[in-house]
Amino acid sequence: MKKILLLLSTIVLVVLSACSGSSAEGESGKVDKLVLADAGWNSIRVHNAIAQTIIEEGYGIDTEVKPGSTAATIQGLREGDIDVYMEVWTDNIKDVYEEAIEAGDFEKVSVNFDDNDQGLYVPTYVIEGDEERGIEPMAPDLKTVEDLKKYPELFEDPAEPGKGRLINAPSGWQIEKAITKKMESYGLNDSFVNFRPGSDAAIVASLADAYEAGEPWVGYYWSPTAVTAKYDLTLLQEPEYDPEVYEKTKATQSPPNDVVVAVHKHIPEAAPDVVDFLKNYETSSALTEEALDYMNDNEDASAEEAAMWWMNKHEDVWTSWIPDDVAKKVKDAME
């Protein structure tokens, strides 16, 4: 009897051990769940949802999304609380990014897109008017950032009459320092207030209020975003990017801002097949903005719904990132 009980116990232990190992390792490597970063904007949420669908349905690994600020999520990626980051805007966190890469805390595995824009925008109706809304052109000769010197009264700062208000990026952002230097280099400080909002949300609220009222507005933003997809904006021109000039005065276009996919240092070993997929992950600003347009056109659409719409429309794109057998699993799950 004791021998039978001992034999049964051994069998149970072997079965439990086998089940435990299968669950822990998943189909792709040595993890059963991957955590992705949500740093607070819709394009990263769309790319998260695309990646999650492929990772879960194609590789059999659960996923989770951890929200937080850029600073918090990047720190999470460095420490291993976050495994995958689908949109690292490298130039906006240049010092931290380079430090983390050099320290080996996380790895860049691909460039998601690198054709994005950032700089100072005005609503297009400021330059061209909007006949449908009954808006006449306000500054038809406004083409460049330096041209703003001609129009301080148009963008008048309510707190400092006689000066214009230029909406900068929030303090602490890398680009805020660059725009501050640009204002000096382009000679705007005598005629414009360098207004630093407290957050991205404050920029968006300011733009939305002005846009809905058909009023002039000038400030910093970047694309692709839900904001640039929703509003008809014109990026004010600057001289072509020149590394030497930009280093000294910032008086050129901003440098190319590679938006990369990065993973925590342990993930290439823990989930090599998933990392192989992420190494192939490549879109563009235009492709990304399509999903954002979908969200704007369908006000109740979530990032997950936009991602599913995008994947159905661009099957040729995402299936090129993964092996045929993995693509079949994902397509079968989407039906």
N, C-alpha and C positions, 0 to 999 in steps of 0.2 A: 504493500500500500504506500509506504514511504517513497519507494522507488518511483511509483506511478505519479505521486504528487510532485516529486522532484522533477520528473520528466515534463509534467504539465507546466510547472513553474518556468522551466528553462524555455519551453516553447513560447510561452506568453512573453517572456523577456525578449526573446529573439524577434518576435512579431512587433512588439512595441518599439524596439530599437530600430527595426527596419522602417516602420511608419514614421518615427521621429526623424530619421535621417532624410527620408524622402521629402517630408514637409519642410525641413530646415533648408534643404539645398534647392528646392524648386527644380525646374527643368533646365535652367540656364547656368547655374553655378552654385554658390554656397550661401545664398540669401533667400528668404521667403518673402521679403517685402523691401521695396525701395521707396525712399521719401524724397519728394520733389519740392522745390521752393516756389512759393507764391509771394513775389515781392510787391504785389499790389496793383499791377496794371493788366489790362485785358489780353494783350498779345502774349504775355508769358503764360496766362491761364489757358489760352487756346493751344499753345505749343505743349503745355503740360498735358492737356486732354488728349492730344494726338499721340504723344509719347506713351501715356498711360494705357490707351487702347491697345497699342502695339505690344507693350511690355506685358500687360495682363493676358490678352487673348493670344498673342503669338508666342510668348515665352513662359507663360504660366506662373508669373511672379506678381504678387499683390503690390499695390502702390498706395501711397498716402501723400497728401499735400500738406505742407506746413507753411502757414502764412506768417508774414512779418515784414518789417522795413528792409530796405536794401542792406543796410549795415548789419542788421540782425541775421538775415538769411545768409549773407556771405560769411559771417562768422560761424553760423551753423554748418555751412559747407566745409569750412576749414576744420571744424572740430569733429565732424562726422555725424552731427545730428541731422544733417541733410545730405543725401546721397547724390542727387542729380539737380543741376541748375540749367534750365533750358534757354535762358536769356541773360547772360552776364554782359552788361554794357561796359566793356573794358576801359574805355577812355574816361568814363564818368567816375570810375573808382580806381584810376590808374595806379596810384601808389600802393593801395591795399592789394589790388590784383597782382601786380608784379612781385610784391613781397610774398604773397601766398604761393604763387607759382614757383618762385625761387626757393622757398622753404619746403616745397613738395607737399603742401597741405592738400591741394587739389590739382587736377589735371584738366587742361583744355583738350577736348576730344574732337571738336569740329567748330566751324564757323556757321552759325545758323543763317545769318545774313550780314552783309557788309555794305549795302547800298542805301543805308538810311541817311536822313538829313537831320541836322539840328541847327538852330540859330534863331534869329529874330524874325517873327512873322507879323503880318497885318492881315485882317480880313480882306479878301480880294475886292470887296465893294469899296474899300477906302481908295483904291487906285482906279478901278474900272466902273464903279457904281453898280447898281442892281436895278434894272428897269422894272422888273417884276415887283420889287418891293418899294419902288418909288424913291430909290436912293441915288442921288447924283454923285459923280466922282468927286472925292474930297481932296485928293492929292495925286492928280494924274501923272505928275512927273516923278513920283516917288518910286525909285527902283533899287537903290542901294541903302545900306545902313548909314553911310555918310550923308545921304540925302535927307535924313531925319532932321538935320540942322535947320532945314528950311521950314519945318512944320511943328515947332514946339507948341504953338497955340492950339493946333488941331488936337494934340494929345494932352491937353492941359491937365496938370496935376491939381486936384481939388485942394490940396494942402498948401501948394506953392503956386499961386496964379502967376502966369508969365512963363512958367517952365512946363515942359512936357513931362509925362510919366512913362518911363520905360520899365516894363515888368521883367525883372531879372529872374534867374532860378533861385531857389531857396538857399540861404546861407549854408555853407558846408558842402554843397555840391561842387565838384571840380569845375563844371562849366560856369558857375557863378563867378568865380575868380577870373575866368577868361573873359566873360562879358564885361565885367568891371574894367578890365584892362582895355578891352576894345573901345569902351566909351571914352576912355582917356585918349587912346590913339586916334580915334575918329573925330575928336574935338567936340564931344557931345555933353561933357560935364557942365558947361556954362548954360546950356539950354534945356537939359533934361535931368530929372530926378532919377537916381538909380534905386528903384523900389524893389526890395527883396521880400517876397512873400514868405509866409511861414511854412508852406507846403505846396506840393503839386496840386492838391485839391483847391488851394487858394488861387493858383494860376487859372485853373479850369473855370472856377466860379466867376472870376473877373472877366475872362474871355466870353463865357456864356452870357453873362449879363449884358456886355457891350454888343455882342453879336445879335442877340434877340431884339435889342433896341435899335440896331442899325447904327451904332455909334463907333467912332474911331477907337482903335486899340492897337498897341504894339507891345510885343513881349516875346519871351523865350518859349520855345517848345521843340518837340522832336517828332520824327515819324519813323516807322509806322506806329500810330496810336489810334485809339478810338476817337480822340479829339480831332486829329488831322483827317480822319476818315469822315467824320461828321460835318465839319465846318470847311467851307471853301476859303482856304488861307493861301497867302503868297509869302514865300520865303524871300526876305530882302537879300540882295546880292552883296557879295564881298569878293575881293580879289581871290583868284585860285589859290588853293592851299599851298603854302611854301613853308617847309619845316623851319628854316632859319628865321624867316620873318615872324612866323607864328611864335617861335620860342621867345623872341625879343619883345614883340608888340601886340601879338594876337590879332593883328590887322589883316587877316586873311580868313577864308573859310575855315571852319573847324576841321581838324584832322579826321580821316576816316575812323569811324568808331566800330570796330569789329564786335559784333554781338555773338558771343560764343556759347557753346554747350560745354559745361564743365562737370566733372564728377569728383567726388571725394577720393582720396588717394587709394583707399582699400577696394574700391568698386571694380577696377579692371581685373583684379584677381577673383573677387567674390562673384561677379556676374559678367564674365568675359563676352558672352554672346550678346548681351544687352549693350555692352560698350561697343562691340563691333557695329551694332545697329546705329548707335548714337554717333559713331565716327562718320557715318554716311548721311547724317541728318543735315539737310541743307535746303533752305527756302530762299525767299527774297522779301524785300519790303512790299512789293506789289502782291505777292502771294499771301503774305501775312495780313495785309490791309483788306484783302477780299473777305477774310473771316470777320474782321472788325466791321466792315461794311454790312455784312450779314446781320451782325448783332445790332447795328444802328437801324437797319431797315426792318428788323423784327424785334421790337422793343422788349419783348418778353424772352428772347432767346438767350440762353446761358452760353458760357464759353464752351461747355461740353457739347451743346447742340450745334454751335458754330463749327466746332472741330469735326463733328460727324458729317455735317454738310460739306465741309472742306474736303474731307477724306473721300467722300462719294464723288465729288467733282474732280479731284486730283489724284485718282487712284494710280495713275502712271507715275506720279511723283513719289508717293510714300512707298509704293511696292518696290521701287528701285533701291530703297535703303536696306532691304531685308531679303533673306533667301526665299525662294518660291514656296517652300513648304510652310514657312512662317507666315508669309503673305496669305496663303490659302486659309490658315486658321483664323486670321484676323477677318478676312472677307466673309468667311462662313459665320463668324460671330456677329458681324454687322448686318447680316440679312434678316 
